[in-house]
């Protein structure tokens, strides 16, 4: 249930979104309002999107609007961190030790992203508005785009690209459920969804329009959404066009797991993490 203070903040953000004059005029009250909304995202007190009890994605558009308003009012600044220099509108996230988050040198997240306790960030990136659940690993050169929602106990393997979406504000972001293992170099974008406990094989490309097919039956299970507790891999299926027959990309569900069952790769990942090994 939304608190009265958050509800009031939402009303003010929506008013600023309708009338941009205070933003373009540099109104300090308007800036404070926008920064208060981003602060809710940064601490995890609010989130851009969530899955309701009916399994539907609910997008809180006003928080996306706050992010877009922040970009419109912020100015470029130079930031120096040791030998590194950055030029950006949005400051970097801070306070990792107090938050119980491990961040390896070379990793970074923007202010307005939420990293829950136990998150491990190898050299990679988490953008503003994104949410990464407890004990999730963002492995080397993995990226989590703006507003993407990643669950707890997830492993985003090396080079994984989780797509982001800011506009239009009502667009649903990528949702990755708890206990997922996303293989190296996978791309999950355009509002695609991974259900709880999904193991996605290396190199998969899943967007909102990619068909997901059950290997045992040939049935198309939907587009852009891999069902919970399944193992899925990259595949192709033949499609005939005027110019010939071509293999079009799809994602193939090759195994159904019992709820809570861990795939061999996920079990290995848990053992390595338990003993402090970076994977």
Order of alpha helices (4+ residues) and beta strands (2+ residues): alpha-alpha-alpha-beta-beta-alpha-beta-beta-alpha-beta-beta-beta-beta-beta-beta-beta-beta-beta-beta-beta-beta-beta-beta-beta-beta-beta-beta-beta-beta-beta-beta-alpha
